[in-house]
Amino acid sequence: MQTSKQELYILIEGEDNSPELAFFKRSIRKIMTDKGLSMNPNVIEVGSSSAFTSYAQLGYRYSKIHQSIPVLAIADSDYRTNLSKQSENNHKLISNKKPKILYWDRHE
């Protein structure tokens, strides 16, 4: 049976045993349900944020929704400065097959 939901890829900085992973998965699925969005969120832990772009390219390849919104990635703040946290606009991210990185206020 084929699903009518579009595949949405959300990448998380961390390992499969990271304590925040379960929180993110529950929260994202709840948002999708509460908003009545017909998207299937695939929350994928990728280890280090340096892997975001490699994983994002797979999301762009397998998901039609990512022709209009970028693959999302959630990273912790670490010690990054505000300047290094600035991102390209969505259109440019999509054309370059890069993720849109959202920085969580917490460090780990």
N, CA, C and O of each residue as an XYZ file, in Angstrom:
432
protein
N       0.835     -1.176      0.000
C       0.000      0.000      0.000
C       0.887      1.249      0.000
O       1.796      1.369      0.822
N       0.625      2.158     -0.906
C       1.418      3.364     -1.017
C       0.813      4.456     -0.154
O      -0.404      4.644     -0.147
N       1.663      5.181      0.578
C       1.191      6.255      1.442
C       1.070      7.554      0.649
O       1.834      7.794     -0.285
N       0.110      8.382      1.028
C      -0.049      9.665      0.353
C       0.772     10.749      1.034
O       0.818     11.885      0.563
N       1.412     10.405      2.132
C       2.216     11.391      2.853
C       3.546     11.613      2.145
O       4.151     10.688      1.605
N       3.977     12.866      2.165
C       5.279     13.194      1.608
C       6.345     12.958      2.665
O       6.105     13.157      3.856
N       7.501     12.542      2.232
C       8.597     12.253      3.148
C       9.357     13.534      3.474
O       9.906     14.184      2.584
N       9.385     13.888      4.746
C      10.113     15.057      5.229
C      11.314     14.557      6.019
O      11.153     13.779      6.959
N      12.508     14.990      5.654
C      13.713     14.543      6.334
C      14.200     15.617      7.284
O      14.415     16.767      6.900
N      14.371     15.209      8.549
C      14.881     16.092      9.600
C      16.085     15.393     10.205
O      15.969     14.301     10.762
N      17.228     16.023     10.091
C      18.475     15.450     10.586
C      18.773     16.007     11.970
O      18.557     17.191     12.227
N      19.265     15.157     12.857
C      19.577     15.555     14.221
C      21.047     15.276     14.488
O      21.549     14.190     14.201
N      21.733     16.276     15.044
C      23.116     16.059     15.460
C      23.091     15.194     16.717
O      22.498     15.585     17.722
N      23.719     14.038     16.674
C      23.739     13.149     17.827
C      23.743     11.698     17.409
O      23.654     11.372     16.225
N      23.849     10.833     18.398
C      23.867      9.388     18.175
C      22.502      8.807     18.473
O      21.641      9.492     19.026
N      22.291      7.537     18.111
C      20.988      6.920     18.314
C      20.618      6.766     19.783
O      19.449      6.545     20.100
N      21.584      6.878     20.683
C      21.285      6.809     22.108
C      21.276      8.183     22.777
O      21.241      8.265     24.005
N      21.306      9.260     21.992
C      21.271     10.614     22.547
C      19.944     10.839     23.260
O      18.890     10.519     22.711
N      19.978     11.383     24.470
C      18.731     11.552     25.225
C      17.731     12.496     24.566
O      16.526     12.351     24.774
N      18.194     13.440     23.793
C      17.270     14.396     23.164
C      16.573     13.820     21.933
O      15.579     14.383     21.474
N      17.073     12.712     21.391
C      16.506     12.146     20.169
C      15.037     11.753     20.349
O      14.202     12.096     19.512
N      14.720     11.047     21.417
C      13.325     10.641     21.665
C      12.430     11.865     21.812
O      11.305     11.875     21.313
N      12.922     12.895     22.492
C      12.166     14.138     22.654
C      11.858     14.766     21.296
O      10.717     15.143     21.029
N      12.873     14.879     20.439
C      12.666     15.474     19.124
C      11.685     14.670     18.288
O      10.805     15.242     17.645
N      11.826     13.343     18.290
C      10.923     12.506     17.500
C       9.480     12.673     17.954
O       8.584     12.842     17.127
N       9.248     12.626     19.275
C       7.889     12.802     19.803
C       7.343     14.183     19.456
O       6.209     14.311     18.994
N       8.144     15.200     19.676
C       7.694     16.576     19.456
C       7.376     16.843     17.995
O       6.361     17.468     17.689
N       8.217     16.386     17.103
C       8.006     16.618     15.666
C       6.762     15.880     15.180
O       5.969     16.439     14.423
N       6.587     14.640     15.603
C       5.390     13.891     15.192
C       4.122     14.530     15.749
O       3.091     14.554     15.077
N       4.195     15.048     16.978
C       3.039     15.722     17.581
C       2.690     16.992     16.799
O       1.515     17.269     16.553
N       3.688     17.746     16.417
C       3.446     18.964     15.621
C       2.763     18.594     14.311
O       1.794     19.241     13.913
N       3.256     17.563     13.640
C       2.669     17.140     12.362
C       1.209     16.741     12.548
O       0.351     17.119     11.750
N       0.930     15.980     13.596
C      -0.434     15.527     13.866
C      -1.335     16.703     14.238
O      -2.429     16.850     13.693
N      -0.869     17.540     15.169
C      -1.669     18.675     15.630
C      -1.993     19.650     14.508
O      -3.074     20.238     14.487
N      -1.072     19.823     13.589
C      -1.264     20.766     12.478
C      -1.958     20.119     11.289
O      -2.261     20.793     10.305
N      -2.213     18.816     11.373
C      -2.880     18.118     10.280
C      -2.048     18.057      9.011
O      -2.595     18.029      7.909
N      -0.735     18.036      9.157
C       0.158     18.007      7.995
C       0.285     16.588      7.472
O       0.493     15.649      8.241
N       0.160     16.437      6.178
C       0.268     15.096      5.589
C       1.699     14.851      5.135
O       1.970     14.629      3.955
N       2.602     14.896      6.103
C       4.011     14.613      5.854
C       4.445     13.529      6.819
O       3.982     13.470      7.958
N       5.326     12.685      6.358
C       5.891     11.658      7.205
C       7.286     12.120      7.625
O       8.218     12.069      6.823
N       7.443     12.577      8.889
C       8.760     13.070      9.300
C       9.729     11.931      9.573
O       9.470     11.077     10.420
N      10.830     11.921      8.864
C      11.898     10.959      9.086
C      12.985     11.671      9.878
O      13.758     12.452      9.324
N      13.038     11.397     11.172
C      14.037     12.012     12.041
C      15.230     11.068     12.091
O      15.113      9.920     12.520
N      16.379     11.567     11.646
C      17.562     10.722     11.502
C      18.726     11.326     12.264
O      19.101     12.476     12.036
N      19.292     10.544     13.170
C      20.478     11.007     13.892
C      21.698     10.734     13.017
O      21.858      9.636     12.484
N      22.554     11.743     12.877
C      23.660     11.623     11.934
C      25.035     11.695     12.587
O      26.046     11.791     11.891
N      25.083     11.649     13.913
C      26.379     11.782     14.587
C      26.759     13.242     14.634
O      26.076     14.039     15.277
N      27.814     13.599     13.980
C      28.323     14.965     13.998
C      27.647     15.838     12.938
O      27.183     15.336     11.913
N      27.597     17.136     13.193
C      26.972     18.056     12.237
C      27.733     18.106     10.912
O      27.197     18.590      9.914
N      28.963     17.617     10.887
C      29.715     17.609      9.626
C      29.100     16.637      8.616
O      29.435     16.688      7.432
N      28.203     15.754      9.068
C      27.555     14.794      8.168
C      26.246     15.324      7.588
O      25.637     14.657      6.752
N      25.802     16.495      8.008
C      24.509     17.020      7.567
C      24.371     17.062      6.044
O      23.371     16.592      5.502
N      25.348     17.608      5.367
C      25.226     17.791      3.917
C      25.140     16.454      3.193
O      24.344     16.312      2.264
N      25.934     15.481      3.593
C      25.885     14.160      2.950
C      24.509     13.526      3.095
O      23.963     12.998      2.127
N      23.948     13.575      4.296
C      22.619     13.004      4.523
C      21.539     13.817      3.814
O      20.571     13.252      3.304
N      21.700     15.133      3.779
C      20.712     15.990      3.125
C      20.586     15.650      1.653
O      19.481     15.665      1.110
N      21.688     15.345      1.002
C      21.644     15.009     -0.416
C      20.755     13.796     -0.677
O      20.085     13.734     -1.708
N      20.742     12.837      0.237
C      19.834     11.693      0.096
C      18.383     12.138      0.236
O      17.514     11.674     -0.502
N      18.124     13.032      1.177
C      16.770     13.545      1.353
C      16.270     14.248      0.105
O      15.123     14.051     -0.297
N      17.102     15.056     -0.507
C      16.705     15.744     -1.741
C      16.445     14.734     -2.861
O      15.578     14.953     -3.707
N      17.180     13.651     -2.865
C      17.016     12.646     -3.915
C      15.693     11.884     -3.775
O      15.060     11.556     -4.779
N      15.276     11.603     -2.545
C      14.126     10.727     -2.330
C      12.848     11.426     -1.919
O      11.834     10.762     -1.708
N      12.862     12.744     -1.797
C      11.675     13.441     -1.311
C      11.282     14.579     -2.239
O      12.110     15.419     -2.591
N      10.005     14.600     -2.636
C       9.512     15.696     -3.475
C       9.293     16.975     -2.676
O       9.400     18.071     -3.227
N       8.987     16.852     -1.382
C       8.738     18.044     -0.560
C       9.983     18.934     -0.508
O       9.883     20.148     -0.331
N      11.142     18.320     -0.661
C      12.380     19.092     -0.572
C      12.716     19.832     -1.866
O      13.818     20.357     -2.020
N      11.762     19.868     -2.790
C      11.898     20.762     -3.940
C      11.386     22.157     -3.576
O      11.668     23.134     -4.270
N      10.622     22.237     -2.468
C      10.077     23.543     -2.063
C      10.534     23.993     -0.681
O      10.536     25.193     -0.406
N      10.918     23.074      0.194
C      11.505     23.455      1.483
C      12.772     22.640      1.684
O      12.837     21.484      1.264
N      13.776     23.225      2.318
C      15.036     22.492      2.472
C      14.909     21.338      3.456
O      14.010     21.313      4.297
N      15.826     20.386      3.334
C      15.994     19.367      4.361
C      16.355     20.125      5.634
O      17.200     21.020      5.610
N      15.718     19.771      6.737
C      15.978     20.456      7.998
C      17.007     19.685      8.805
O      17.058     18.456      8.751
N      17.822     20.410      9.551
C      18.805     19.796     10.438
C      18.776     20.548     11.763
O      18.705     21.776     11.788
N      18.831     19.808     12.853
C      18.839     20.416     14.186
C      20.188     20.127     14.822
O      20.586     18.973     14.975
N      20.888     21.204     15.192
C      22.214     21.079     15.795
C      22.197     21.755     17.156
O      21.416     22.677     17.391
N      23.065     21.291     18.052
C      23.193     22.013     19.312
C      24.100     23.216     19.071
O      24.795     23.288     18.058
N      24.086     24.143     20.000
C      24.813     25.387     19.790
C      26.320     25.234     19.852
O      27.053     25.990     19.215
N      26.788     24.251     20.624
C      28.227     24.084     20.817
C      28.863     25.429     21.124
O      28.372     26.192     21.956
N      29.947     25.699     20.448
C      30.641     26.961     20.687
C      30.651     27.815     19.432
O      31.544     28.637     19.228
N      29.648     27.610     18.597
C      29.580     28.364     17.346
C      29.175     29.811     17.627
O      28.365     30.079     18.515
N      29.743     30.726     16.869
C      29.364     32.127     17.021
C      28.117     32.405     16.198
O      27.757     31.612     15.329
N      27.457     33.525     16.465
C      26.271     33.901     15.693
C      26.583     34.021     14.211
O      25.761     33.646     13.376
N      27.756     34.539     13.873
C      28.119     34.696     12.470
C      28.186     33.339     11.767
O      27.724     33.199     10.634
N      28.758     32.347     12.437
C      28.884     31.030     11.795
C      27.550     30.302     11.737
O      27.441     29.278     11.063
N      26.528     30.810     12.430
C      25.216     30.170     12.429
C      24.320     30.697     11.317
O      23.241     30.147     11.093
N      24.740     31.753     10.611
C      23.900     32.290      9.557
C      23.876     31.332      8.374
O      24.865     30.668      8.065
N      22.723     31.281      7.724
C      22.532     30.299      6.665
C      22.132     30.979      5.357
O      21.684     32.125      5.351
N      22.299     30.260      4.260
C      21.872     30.757      2.958
C      20.342     30.742      2.897
O      19.697     30.086      3.714
N      19.761     31.461      1.934
C      18.303     31.442      1.808
C      17.841     30.071      1.324
O      18.624     29.299      0.771
N      16.560     29.780      1.539
C      16.021     28.450      1.242
C      16.239     28.029     -0.206
O      16.612     26.885     -0.467
N      16.012     28.941     -1.150
C      16.163     28.600     -2.567
C      17.594     28.140     -2.864
O      17.807     27.156     -3.573
N      18.563     28.863     -2.313
C      19.956     28.509     -2.560
C      20.314     27.181     -1.882
O      21.056     26.374     -2.442
N      19.778     26.959     -0.663
C      20.028     25.683      0.018
C      19.498     24.518     -0.801
O      20.169     23.497     -0.947
N      18.283     24.675     -1.341
C      17.669     23.611     -2.144
C      18.488     23.351     -3.406
O      18.768     22.201     -3.742
N      18.867     24.415     -4.099
C      19.614     24.217     -5.349
C      20.996     23.615     -5.090
O      21.527     22.903     -5.942
N      21.583     23.895     -3.921
C      22.893     23.329     -3.586
C      22.791     22.023     -2.801
O      23.804     21.442     -2.409
N      21.529     21.557     -2.570
C      21.275     20.317     -1.832
C      21.933     20.310     -0.460
O      22.565     19.332     -0.059
N      21.768     21.430      0.255
C      22.297     21.566      1.607
C      21.134     21.634      2.597
O      20.016     21.986      2.220
N      21.391     21.300      3.850
C      20.332     21.383      4.852
C      20.180     22.802      5.395
O      21.112     23.605      5.356
N      18.987     23.086      5.899
C      18.769     24.320      6.648
C      18.989     23.949      8.107
O      18.235     23.156      8.670
N      20.010     24.517      8.712
C      20.372     24.132     10.072
C      19.671     25.044     11.072
O      19.779     26.269     11.012
N      18.954     24.415     11.986
C      18.281     25.115     13.083
C      19.098     24.809     14.338
O      19.331     23.645     14.663
N      19.529     25.853     15.037
C      20.377     25.649     16.198
C      19.537     25.657     17.472
O      18.845     26.627     17.780
N      19.619     24.555     18.194
C      18.958     24.422     19.479
C      19.759     25.229     20.479
O      20.988     25.217     20.425
N      19.105     25.927     21.386
C      19.805     26.792     22.333
C      20.769     26.035     23.249
O      21.732     26.610     23.757
N      20.506     24.758     23.453
C      21.319     23.991     24.384
C      22.589     23.454     23.748
O      22.672     23.271     22.533
N      23.563     23.210     24.589
C      24.789     22.522     24.168
C      24.692     21.104     24.698
O      24.706     20.892     25.910
N      24.596     20.135     23.806
C      24.445     18.708     24.124
C      23.248     18.480     24.968
O      22.959     17.341     25.335
